[in-house]
Amino acid sequence: MANYWRTAWRRHLLAVSMALFCLLHNPMDVHARPANMSSLKDKNSPTSKEENEILPPDHLNGMKLEMDGHINKGFHQEVFLGKEMEEFEEDSEPRRNRNKLIDIFRKVDFNKDKSVSAKEMQRWIVEKTEEHFQEAVRENKMSFHAVDPDGDGHVTWDEYRVKFLASKGFNKKEMADKIKNSEELKVDEETQEVLESLKDRWFQADNPPADQLLNEEEFLSFLHPEHSKGMLKYMVKEIVRDLDQDSDKKLTLSEFISLPMGTVENQQAQDIDDDWVRERKKEFEEVIDGNHDGIVTMEELQEYMDPMNEYNALNEAKQMIAVADENQNHNLELEEILKYSEYFTGSKLMDYARNVHEEF
């Protein structure tokens, strides 16, 4: 990936090592891969409202992989809950969440036979993914307005660059004058690396004929690559480039499970590392490697990551049902979805079985 992500990796690895050393005082040399960087960005690196408006997000709802190549831990909840995700907070009232989950079950059960088939779940996943798409479109309108204050419908790379640097605390007029006069900006190394990454992404989003201007639709692709086949392909190339150790533009299992490593000094980190490897190995072998030849091509990875691929949605539906299908009938009953509520919503319902049939 771009240098920006590599720098972020190094900072995150250092933070993980120091935190774990302070928490656990039983040192022993082990290797550990870091937790998902995207989920920690807001906690460890506060950003201004202005930055959040104009920077591409690390996390994309409804995408199986994060921008840095990590598996999206919340993917199942995102494609099951759609825009209702925020309503299922861990500290919300269990009874209320239970009723909301029952209501969702009824909606997914399209033919009202009190069970959910793979086809019904597929239809629901596509619908919920589309909700995330529409939310991104709404957010993009505000973001585009932030970088296009004159309202001419186009933004140049230089205009965006000035806006970005101002959001990082640089003097807006000073930066604009330097860019206009082609002078050296003299920014710190991290900011320069981010700028280089953003510039590459900007020109990828600039549809032919390239004019170095982005309209609102192109800016949407810049912020959200899942909205453009071309940008999705670019995102896949970046992930492969960062993981591909022998430069053959393909990924083996060992490459996919071998993200950058850091050294920490406790056994708990080894356990985290082992779980992380098992999870990626399972995803590689059972889902991403479509023809099971031990190699994942860019085409396979792009197909896997395409959020609007209905075949992927059907496979995801079958996997989600299999997790909770205790009676092995390949359908999902209300009792099962309530029992496995944490998998579907991220929230545990302690009284899932109580009076369940009375709800109907």
VEXLO-204499 format. One line per 5 residues: their letters; for each residue x, y, z of N, C-alpha, C, O. Coordinates in pm, whole numbers. Each point is the difference from the previous one (the first is absolute). Example, Ala and Ser with C-alpha at 12.3 -4.5 7.8 and 13.67 -1.06 7.14 Angstrom:
! residues 2
as> 1319 -569 780 -89 119 0 90 120 0 104 -2 66  -139 107 -138 82 119 6 -77 109 73 51 111 17
END
This chain:
! residues 360
manyw> 83 -120 0 -83 120 0 86 125 0 123 -7 -6  -189 120 13 74 125 -4 83 17 127 -25 -65 102  125 154 -111 90 21 114 -74 43 125 44 -29 111  -157 97 -129 -80 45 115 -36 -116 91 14 8 122  -61 -117 -184 -44 -113 81 119 -66 69 -11 -48 113
rtawr> 127 44 -182 119 -61 62 42 80 124 35 -58 103  -40 190 -114 34 84 115 -99 -24 114 40 -10 116  -168 2 -150 -102 -26 102 23 -135 67 -18 -15 120  59 -85 -203 30 -132 56 109 11 106 -12 -56 109  119 129 -143 113 8 94 -43 65 130 37 -45 108
rhlla> -117 153 -118 -48 67 121 -87 -93 82 10 -5 123  -96 -69 -191 -93 -88 71 73 -116 66 -33 -37 113  132 -21 -181 76 -109 58 71 45 127 2 -73 100  54 193 -104 68 52 118 -99 19 115 31 -32 115  -149 85 -147 -101 24 104 -45 -131 63 -15 -9 121
vsmal> -8 -93 -205 -43 -131 50 106 -59 92 -32 -51 107  158 57 -151 109 -57 80 10 66 136 12 -67 102  -18 201 -100 13 71 127 -117 -26 92 17 -17 121  -137 13 -178 -119 -20 82 0 -138 65 -30 -14 119  63 -86 -198 -2 -136 53 112 -21 102 -18 -74 96
fcllh> 131 139 -116 110 -13 95 -39 58 136 35 -54 106  -109 163 -111 -42 63 125 -107 -81 71 -5 -2 123  -81 -64 -199 -110 -74 60 43 -134 57 -51 -43 103  144 -22 -170 40 -135 41 150 -3 27 80 40 -84  -42 -87 201 141 4 40 63 -138 1 80 -32 88
npmdv> -114 -50 -185 58 -132 -11 66 -11 -136 -53 -69 -88  166 133 67 58 12 -132 48 -133 -56 58 -82 72  -82 64 -202 58 -109 -77 -10 41 -146 -99 62 -39  197 -93 -40 6 47 -138 -94 -78 -89 16 -120 -18  -114 190 -36 -92 -58 -98 -27 104 -106 29 118 18
harpa> -85 -163 -129 -39 91 -107 -150 17 1 -74 -94 29  30 214 -61 -144 24 -7 -32 99 -109 69 100 -16  -174 -129 -58 -47 93 -100 -98 94 66 -73 -41 90  70 164 -133 -83 99 68 -147 -19 -25 -40 -62 -98  -40 117 188 -144 -1 -19 -36 98 -110 84 76 -48
nmssl> -211 -79 7 -46 83 -111 27 147 25 -55 60 93  139 -1 -175 37 139 15 -119 92 -16 -13 100 71  -77 -134 -165 -112 88 -30 -88 24 122 -46 111 23  24 -216 54 -90 13 114 60 83 111 -73 44 90  206 -20 -92 66 74 106 31 143 -39 48 77 84
kdkns> -73 -40 -206 43 131 -47 -58 113 83 72 91 41  -203 -97 -15 -64 110 71 48 9 144 5 109 58  30 -226 1 40 1 140 141 54 16 27 75 95  64 -111 -185 139 33 18 44 125 -76 100 62 35  -174 -24 -139 39 114 -83 -120 89 -25 -64 -11 -104
ptske> 32 98 197 -117 87 -17 14 84 -126 106 56 -27  -213 -48 -49 1 80 -121 -108 105 11 -100 -17 70  121 127 -141 -98 107 2 -120 -37 -83 6 -92 -83  -117 163 105 -121 -22 -79 30 23 -148 -52 -70 -87  137 171 61 34 33 -138 74 -115 -67 -27 -33 -115
eneil> 122 -28 189 73 -115 -55 -96 -115 -30 9 -62 -106  -99 34 199 -94 -110 -20 -88 22 -123 -42 -96 -64  15 223 31 -84 30 -115 70 -26 -132 -65 -40 -97  197 61 91 67 -2 -129 96 -116 -20 46 -22 -112  -15 -53 218 92 -113 -14 -76 -129 -29 -107 -22 56
ppdhl> 162 -65 -142 -62 -132 -20 -4 -76 132 100 -1 72  -211 -61 -38 -9 -72 128 84 -127 -4 14 -64 -105  42 26 221 72 -127 10 -96 -118 -12 32 -102 -61  -151 119 121 -97 -109 4 -114 27 -96 -55 110 -3  18 -212 -76 -109 11 -95 -107 -102 38 24 -120 -7
ngmkl> -142 167 46 -108 -91 40 -40 -91 -117 -14 45 -113  -3 -173 144 -43 -95 -101 112 -56 -86 -26 -71 -96  152 102 131 115 -53 -72 68 -107 86 13 18 121  28 -128 -182 57 -111 77 140 29 50 41 -54 103  34 137 -173 134 36 45 6 150 26 -66 80 -67
emdgh> 148 -45 166 26 141 26 97 53 -106 55 -76 -79  -34 207 79 92 61 -94 143 -51 19 79 0 -94  -45 -45 216 136 -47 27 13 -151 -15 104 -57 36  -207 -11 -90 9 -143 -25 -46 -88 114 2 -123 -14  -43 181 126 -52 -80 111 -143 -44 -31 -72 66 -75
inkgf> 33 -178 132 -138 -46 -12 -90 91 82 31 34 114  -143 6 -174 -97 86 68 -76 -81 104 -84 -83 -34  114 108 161 -59 -78 109 -151 18 10 -71 -89 46  22 205 -88 -142 28 15 -82 -26 -126 -115 44 -9  173 -114 -89 -67 -16 -128 -137 -65 13 -96 47 -62
hqevf> 84 -153 140 -128 -71 13 -108 93 54 -112 2 -51  146 75 154 -99 93 56 -36 109 -101 -116 41 -8  214 6 -68 -24 108 -95 -97 -41 -110 -89 77 -37  105 -199 -16 -87 -43 -110 -132 -58 51 -91 -24 -79  81 2 208 -126 -48 56 -86 115 52 -122 -3 -11
lgkem> 187 104 68 -73 110 63 -14 123 -89 -95 76 16  188 -56 -109 -8 118 -85 4 127 82 84 15 89  -174 78 -118 0 130 67 -47 -9 145 7 99 74  -54 -217 -31 -45 -17 138 113 -41 94 -24 -28 117  149 24 -168 113 -44 82 13 75 131 22 -59 105
eefee> -34 191 -112 22 82 119 -102 -26 109 24 30 117  -139 -85 -154 -104 -25 99 35 -118 91 -52 -11 111  141 -76 -157 37 -117 79 132 26 72 103 -59 -33  -107 147 129 119 28 80 7 -100 115 -103 -48 49  225 18 -7 19 -101 104 -68 36 131 -42 -88 75
dsepr> 30 216 -47 -56 39 129 -150 32 -9 -58 52 95  -5 -83 -210 -143 28 -11 -81 -109 69 52 -107 30  -176 135 -6 -87 -89 78 -27 -131 -75 -51 4 -112  85 -121 170 -13 -128 -71 -140 -27 -54 -16 -51 -111  -86 84 189 -136 -27 -45 -33 79 -127 -65 -50 -91
rnrnk> 113 175 88 -24 83 -118 74 -57 -122 -55 -4 -110  178 -38 131 76 -60 -110 -64 -129 -48 -2 -30 -119  -52 -46 215 -66 -126 -35 -120 27 -90 -20 -71 -99  -59 171 133 -117 33 -82 39 50 -138 -66 -31 -99  175 109 93 48 48 -129 48 -116 -88 -22 -1 -121
lidif> 89 -95 185 49 -116 -75 -116 -85 -52 5 -52 -111  -109 38 193 -120 -74 -45 -64 71 -119 -45 -64 -94  42 196 99 -56 78 -110 82 -19 -128 -56 -12 -109  189 10 123 86 -24 -117 -25 -139 -57 -8 -17 -121  -4 -82 210 -25 -137 -47 -126 -5 -86 -1 -64 -105
rkvdf> -103 131 149 -125 0 -75 17 64 -137 -62 -43 -98  147 146 90 23 65 -129 82 -90 -93 -27 -6 -120  126 -62 175 82 -90 -83 -83 -117 -50 18 -48 -113  -110 2 197 -88 -113 -35 -105 47 -101 -115 24 35  158 -11 -159 -81 63 -103 -131 -75 -27 -104 62 -22
nkdks> 109 -196 23 -121 -79 -31 -81 -35 124 -99 -73 -9  139 125 125 -74 -13 126 -26 -145 41 -108 -33 50  209 -54 -71 -16 -139 43 73 -27 132 19 -115 38  20 222 32 65 -6 131 138 -65 -3 47 -54 100  17 59 -216 140 -42 -12 63 80 -113 -68 47 -92
vsake> 200 -31 100 73 78 -100 86 -92 -83 84 -72 54  -103 74 -184 79 -81 -92 123 79 -45 12 120 27  81 -189 -95 120 67 -50 -37 108 -101 62 106 -3  -162 -132 -80 -42 97 -100 -59 125 67 25 112 -44  -102 -133 149 -55 115 73 109 81 67 -3 123 0
mqrwi> 100 -193 58 112 69 64 84 73 -104 48 110 26  -29 -171 -143 75 66 -107 -68 131 -41 66 104 -14  -196 -110 -4 -75 119 -38 16 109 105 14 118 -34  -17 -157 160 12 95 110 140 62 4 14 120 19  89 -202 -38 139 49 1 21 103 -109 62 104 23
vekte> -113 -131 -143 14 96 -110 -70 132 35 52 108 -29  -170 -119 90 -76 119 38 74 82 105 6 122 -9  50 -189 110 72 70 106 131 60 -52 39 109 43  29 -178 -134 123 54 -59 -32 127 -78 77 96 3  -189 -96 -72 -43 118 -75 -26 117 95 24 115 -36
ehfqe> -72 -144 157 -19 106 99 132 68 34 7 122 13  99 -203 3 131 57 28 47 85 -118 61 105 19  -90 -151 -140 37 75 -119 -68 137 -1 64 102 -25  -193 -102 53 -76 125 -1 47 96 109 2 121 -19  36 -177 134 54 84 108 131 65 -44 25 116 30
avren> 58 -192 -101 126 55 -50 -25 112 -100 72 99 -2  -174 -116 -81 -35 104 -98 -43 128 72 39 110 -39  -119 -125 145 -44 118 76 118 70 67 10 122 -2  78 -200 62 117 59 65 91 67 -102 62 103 29  -54 -162 -148 87 55 -103 -47 138 -45 82 86 -33
kmsfh> -213 -64 32 -52 132 -39 54 108 94 38 108 -45  -36 -138 174 52 96 98 151 16 -15 52 111 9  17 -222 -32 146 5 -15 39 78 -125 94 79 2  -168 -102 -110 31 70 -125 -25 150 15 76 82 -51  -181 -47 122 -28 142 23 113 63 80 32 118 -20
avdpd> 29 -195 111 109 54 83 123 32 -83 74 93 33  -50 -168 -141 117 26 -83 -34 81 -125 91 39 -74  -219 -12 51 -44 78 -116 -86 117 46 -117 8 -37  174 83 117 -81 108 57 -58 95 -105 -102 63 24  169 -52 -142 -53 91 -102 -114 -63 -80 -66 67 -79
gdghv> 44 -196 101 -115 -67 -60 6 -14 -152 -104 -5 -65  225 -2 7 9 -14 -145 -9 -145 -47 2 -28 -119  -13 -65 216 -19 -141 -35 127 -76 -31 -5 -117 -38  120 181 55 128 -65 -25 103 43 105 -4 113 50  95 -204 -17 106 30 94 133 -43 -61 13 -112 -49
twdey> 85 202 51 132 -34 -51 80 -67 112 -35 10 117  144 -79 -155 87 -62 98 61 107 91 12 -21 121  26 135 -179 60 106 81 -99 56 101 37 28 114  -162 -11 -154 -102 49 93 -18 -99 115 -10 40 116  5 -167 -149 -16 -102 104 122 -2 92 -12 -14 121
rvkfl> 131 27 -181 123 -3 78 5 114 102 41 -21 114  -83 139 -156 -5 114 92 -97 -28 115 30 27 116  -145 -80 -151 -102 -30 101 52 -104 100 -21 13 120  88 -116 -171 54 -104 87 106 57 93 -2 -27 121  95 106 -174 107 56 82 -56 95 106 50 4 113
askgf> -153 72 -150 -63 88 98 -63 -80 113 3 41 116  -61 -158 -150 -61 -86 103 105 -58 93 -33 -42 112  159 38 -157 108 -52 83 68 110 81 98 -25 70  -151 148 -80 52 109 81 95 93 -72 49 96 61  -21 -120 -188 86 90 -76 -79 125 -40 -122 -4 -14
nkkem> 194 114 -5 -63 124 -41 -54 -12 -142 74 -27 -94  -204 46 81 -65 -23 -129 54 93 -109 31 -46 -110  -20 175 140 47 95 -101 144 -26 -38 37 8 -117  44 -40 217 142 -28 -26 15 -122 -90 79 1 -95  -154 -108 125 7 -120 -82 -51 25 -142 58 -48 -97
adkik> -167 125 86 -56 31 -132 99 79 -85 15 -26 -119  54 122 181 98 80 -74 118 -85 -44 48 14 -112  -1 -103 200 114 -85 -35 -36 -95 -114 80 -21 -91  -199 -35 96 -43 -92 -105 -16 75 -132 39 -49 -106  -97 169 113 -19 81 -121 134 35 -64 10 4 -123
nseel> 92 21 205 131 39 -51 96 -118 -13 119 19 -25  -173 -142 41 79 -123 -13 120 -2 95 108 -47 -36  -127 100 156 106 1 99 -6 -126 86 -104 -66 7  214 34 58 5 -115 90 -89 25 121 4 108 59  -85 -207 -22 -96 19 108 63 -9 139 -48 63 94
kvdee> 155 -141 -81 69 -18 128 -94 -50 109 -17 64 104  -44 -178 -130 -86 -65 99 75 -117 61 102 -44 -53  -153 -8 163 64 -112 66 -12 -127 -84 -81 -7 -93  161 -93 126 8 -123 -81 -134 -73 -7 -39 -47 -107  -29 39 220 -128 -72 1 -102 69 -91 -70 -66 -77
tqevl> 60 198 87 -94 74 -84 34 -17 -147 -89 -12 -84  219 12 52 41 -17 -139 -39 -138 -53 -43 -14 -114  58 -88 199 -37 -136 -41 -150 -11 -24 -44 -66 -94  -34 131 180 -145 0 -20 -36 70 -130 -84 -48 -76  148 160 50 -26 75 -124 31 -85 -124 -76 2 -96
eslkd> 187 -74 99 37 -85 -114 -103 -109 -22 -37 -31 -113  -10 -29 224 -102 -104 -10 -131 57 -56 -63 -61 -86  24 177 137 -124 63 -45 9 41 -147 -98 -12 -74  214 60 32 17 42 -140 -16 -118 -94 -67 10 -103  128 -123 138 -13 -121 -82 -146 -41 -10 -49 -34 -108
rwfqa> -19 37 219 -142 -37 4 -86 100 -78 -95 -38 -67  131 166 77 -74 106 -70 2 -23 -150 -104 7 -67  222 -34 14 12 -18 -145 -63 -131 -47 -43 -11 -115  37 -88 203 -71 -124 -34 -150 26 -11 -67 -62 -83  15 153 165 -144 29 -1 -39 93 -115 -119 15 -30
dnppa> 216 45 -35 -25 95 -110 -31 -78 -127 91 -48 -68  -219 36 36 -41 -79 -116 49 61 -131 11 122 -11  19 -208 -89 43 51 -132 -110 85 -63 -119 -27 20  157 130 -96 138 48 -18 48 74 125 -71 86 53  191 -121 -6 52 57 123 18 150 -12 64 48 -94
dqlln> -120 28 188 11 146 -1 47 55 134 3 121 21  32 -213 73 45 36 134 -108 70 81 29 61 104  -153 -68 -152 -115 53 72 -90 -115 41 -18 -94 -78  -37 100 197 -98 -101 42 -136 67 16 -14 102 66  -87 -164 -130 -137 45 26 -53 -77 120 73 -77 62
eeefl> -199 97 -28 -54 -62 122 3 -152 -7 30 -66 100  -61 10 -215 0 -145 -15 142 -56 12 21 -103 64  75 170 -126 139 -46 9 53 16 142 78 -82 47  -121 187 21 42 20 139 -56 -110 90 64 -41 96  -182 -7 -129 -58 -114 73 90 -122 -15 24 -72 98
sflhp> 25 47 -219 91 -113 -22 132 20 72 61 -96 48  -17 220 -40 123 33 73 -13 -36 148 91 -59 58  -204 95 3 -22 -29 142 -43 -144 23 39 -62 99  -119 8 -192 -60 -133 17 25 -85 -125 -82 0 -92  194 -71 87 34 -79 -119 -102 -109 -33 -3 -49 -113
ehskg> -79 12 210 -100 -104 -26 -107 47 -98 -77 -82 -51  72 210 24 -101 55 -91 46 1 -145 -76 42 -87  195 -88 60 55 3 -135 78 -127 -26 87 -37 79  -115 -30 -189 74 -121 -35 148 31 -16 86 -78 41  -56 194 -102 139 37 -20 73 24 130 114 -44 16
mlkym> -179 113 78 63 28 129 6 -123 88 93 -16 79  -192 -72 -92 6 -127 74 120 -81 -47 70 -62 80  -48 62 -211 117 -70 -56 129 62 52 96 -71 31  -94 203 -21 118 70 53 24 -39 145 114 -24 40  -220 19 40 11 -39 140 56 -142 12 85 -26 85
vkeiv> -132 -64 -169 50 -138 0 149 -3 -35 77 -71 65  -37 146 -165 141 5 -40 88 49 114 110 -52 21  -159 151 54 77 53 113 17 -106 110 108 -14 57  -215 -59 -29 6 -104 103 95 -111 -43 83 -46 78  -97 2 -204 87 -107 -50 146 45 2 88 -75 39
rdldq> -64 198 -82 138 50 -4 63 -1 138 120 -25 13  -198 51 90 54 5 134 23 -139 60 84 -15 89  -157 -83 -136 12 -135 56 86 -93 -86 50 -101 49  -34 136 -176 65 -88 -98 151 2 16 67 94 -43  -12 -198 107 142 -1 34 90 -34 -117 116 41 -1
dsdkk> -166 -116 -98 85 -38 -114 -33 78 -127 51 -31 -107  -137 132 119 -31 91 -111 -56 -69 -123 27 42 -113  -106 -149 133 -62 -67 -115 -145 44 -20 -71 -56 -83  27 157 160 -134 58 -9 -109 -101 34 -113 10 -47  149 -107 130 -94 -99 53 31 -20 147 107 39 47
ltlse> -201 -99 25 21 -24 142 -10 -148 32 -96 -66 -37  197 16 108 -7 -134 55 -56 11 141 -15 110 54  -16 -225 5 -51 1 138 101 63 95 -37 81 84  163 -118 -97 102 53 91 13 151 -13 24 68 99  -41 -15 -220 6 145 -19 -121 68 63 12 106 60
fislp> -128 -167 -75 -122 61 50 -3 7 152 -56 94 57  116 -192 9 -2 0 147 123 66 59 17 1 122  70 55 -206 126 58 49 5 150 -21 82 49 -77  -170 23 146 8 145 2 122 42 84 55 -83 72  -14 207 -81 120 44 74 -3 -43 145 -104 5 65
mgtve> 219 -46 -13 8 -54 135 76 93 92 92 70 -42  -131 -70 167 73 75 102 35 -96 112 -44 -114 -1  121 158 94 40 -84 112 -59 55 129 18 117 32  -89 -204 41 -51 37 132 48 -104 100 60 -100 -38  -87 124 163 67 -80 101 -96 -64 98 15 17 121
nqqaq> -115 -92 -170 -89 -71 91 -74 -110 -74 -10 2 -123  -41 -96 197 -68 -116 -58 -135 39 -59 -44 -60 -98  -23 160 156 -131 39 -51 9 43 -146 -90 -27 -80  199 94 46 19 44 -139 12 -121 -93 -48 5 -113  111 -113 161 11 -120 -82 -137 -60 -26 -27 -48 -110
diddd> -61 50 210 -135 -53 -17 -78 83 -102 -71 -54 -85  86 186 95 -65 88 -97 51 -30 -139 -77 -6 -96  206 -12 85 64 -29 -129 -54 -128 -60 -32 -5 -119  21 -100 200 -49 -130 -49 -144 9 -48 -34 -56 -104  -50 126 178 -140 18 -41 -8 75 -131 -80 -33 -88
wvrer> 162 134 77 1 84 -120 38 -82 -123 -62 14 -106  164 -99 120 45 -84 -111 -107 -101 -38 -26 -22 -119  -38 -40 218 -105 -98 -28 -116 64 -77 -55 -59 -93  19 180 134 -111 69 -65 31 29 -147 -85 -22 -87  204 71 59 36 33 -138 18 -126 -84 -34 -1 -118
kkefe> 87 -104 178 17 -127 -71 -136 -56 -43 -17 -46 -113  -80 51 204 -134 -49 -29 -64 81 -113 -61 -56 -91  75 189 98 -59 87 -102 64 -25 -137 -68 -3 -103  199 -14 102 73 -23 -125 -44 -131 -65 -34 -4 -118  34 -104 197 -26 -133 -55 -147 -24 -32 -31 -67 -99
evidg> -58 121 181 -141 -33 -17 -79 101 -82 -106 -32 -54  158 154 43 -80 106 -65 73 66 -116 -52 3 -112  171 50 136 66 83 -102 51 -84 -117 -20 37 -115  85 -148 145 58 -86 -104 -111 -82 -66 -23 -115 36  -43 178 -132 -121 -60 -59 22 -136 -64 -86 -87 13
nhdgi> 199 67 -81 23 -130 -67 87 -93 82 37 -108 -46  -5 148 168 74 -83 97 132 -54 -57 35 -117 20  37 204 -91 130 -42 -53 116 51 86 117 -17 -37  -149 78 150 105 49 90 56 135 -37 93 50 64  -149 11 -170 47 130 -47 -120 92 -15 -103 -39 -55
vtmee> 116 161 103 -105 101 -20 50 104 -99 99 69 26  -167 -58 -138 36 98 -101 -69 133 32 -87 7 87  128 97 -157 -65 131 20 -147 -9 -38 -84 65 63  52 -145 -166 -138 -15 -42 -83 -66 110 -113 41 25  169 -143 39 -72 -68 108 -21 94 119 -106 2 61
lqeym> 209 76 -29 -10 90 114 -100 112 -29 -74 43 88  72 4 -212 -95 104 -36 -143 -52 6 -90 70 46  70 -192 -92 -134 -60 7 -44 -18 145 -115 25 35  208 -67 48 -27 -20 142 -38 132 68 -85 2 88  149 107 -129 -20 129 66 -116 80 -57 -41 99 60
dpmne> -12 -137 -174 -108 76 -63 -127 -9 85 -60 -107 9  19 216 54 -112 -6 94 -135 -23 -68 -96 -39 67  86 62 -197 -127 -18 -69 -3 -125 -86 -87 -15 -86  180 -76 109 2 -128 -70 -104 -92 62 15 -42 115  -122 12 -189 -111 -78 57 40 -144 31 -56 -62 91
ynaln> 152 8 -166 48 -135 30 70 1 137 -17 -93 79  96 198 -54 63 14 132 -105 13 110 15 -57 108  -120 132 -138 -107 18 99 -67 -132 33 -36 -24 116  18 -63 -216 -60 -131 25 92 -86 85 -45 -67 93  175 68 -124 96 -75 81 3 51 144 6 -79 95
eakqm> -10 210 -81 -1 59 134 -126 -41 75 5 -30 119  -118 30 -189 -127 -40 61 9 -143 52 -45 -30 111  101 -60 -192 13 -140 41 92 -14 121 -28 -79 91  137 156 -89 92 -5 114 -66 52 127 17 -58 107  -91 166 -120 -66 57 118 -104 -95 56 -12 -14 122
iavad> -62 -51 -209 -100 -97 45 67 -118 67 -47 -50 102  159 4 -161 69 -118 53 48 21 143 4 -94 80  32 216 -47 49 30 135 -106 -30 106 32 -50 107  -157 81 -137 -107 -12 99 -96 -117 -26 -94 -20 76  117 -55 -181 -93 -105 -43 15 -126 85 57 -100 -45
enqnh> -109 105 166 19 -112 93 -77 -126 -42 44 -111 29  -158 128 -95 -76 -119 -41 38 -50 -139 -60 -94 -52  160 159 -7 58 -45 -128 -103 -14 -113 7 -94 -79  -101 188 72 -99 -5 -108 29 104 -109 -81 21 -91  199 42 102 47 99 -99 -87 126 -4 11 80 -93
nlele> -94 -62 192 -78 122 16 30 57 138 67 -62 82  -119 181 -58 22 66 129 -134 27 65 -85 68 -57  66 -124 178 -122 26 75 24 112 101 114 36 31  -224 19 20 10 113 93 79 -39 125 84 78 46  -109 -197 8 73 -44 119 151 3 -23 77 37 89
eilky> -36 -76 -210 142 -8 -31 63 139 -13 109 25 51  -179 65 -117 58 134 -17 6 75 133 90 80 22  -186 -107 67 5 63 132 114 -58 85 68 72 73  -49 -201 -85 107 -65 76 137 49 -45 91 15 81  -76 9 -211 128 44 -55 -1 150 -31 62 45 -97
seyft> -133 29 178 -16 144 -26 133 74 -4 15 96 -76  81 -139 156 129 70 3 69 -6 -135 66 95 -40  -80 -208 -30 60 -14 -132 -65 94 -101 67 61 -82  -199 -51 89 -74 79 -99 -3 150 32 -7 82 -91  11 -47 218 -18 141 37 113 58 85 10 121 15
gsklm> 75 -208 40 103 48 91 -49 14 142 77 40 88  -206 -70 -62 -58 11 134 -50 -135 48 -60 -76 -76  86 45 204 -47 -123 60 -139 21 59 -26 101 64  -63 -199 -87 -133 4 61 -9 -115 98 -1 -117 -39  -6 149 167 3 -104 101 -128 -81 6 1 -116 43
dyarn> -113 174 -87 -129 -69 12 -55 -38 -137 -120 12 -25  210 -58 -64 -40 -22 -139 -114 -98 -18 -79 15 -93  68 -116 180 -101 -105 -21 -132 28 70 -98 -71 -20  96 174 103 -118 21 83 -121 42 -82 2 103 -67  -106 -183 73 -127 31 -68 16 31 -149 -73 82 -55
vheef> 169 -148 -10 31 36 -138 -120 -23 -92 -24 78 -92  -51 -185 115 -112 -30 -89 -117 97 20 -82 18 -90  77 45 207 -108 93 25 14 127 -83 -97 74 -18  219 -50 -34 20 119 -81 -80 -6 -129 -25 103 -63  -14 -222 23 -79 -14 -122 -149 -9 29 -80 -12 -93
END
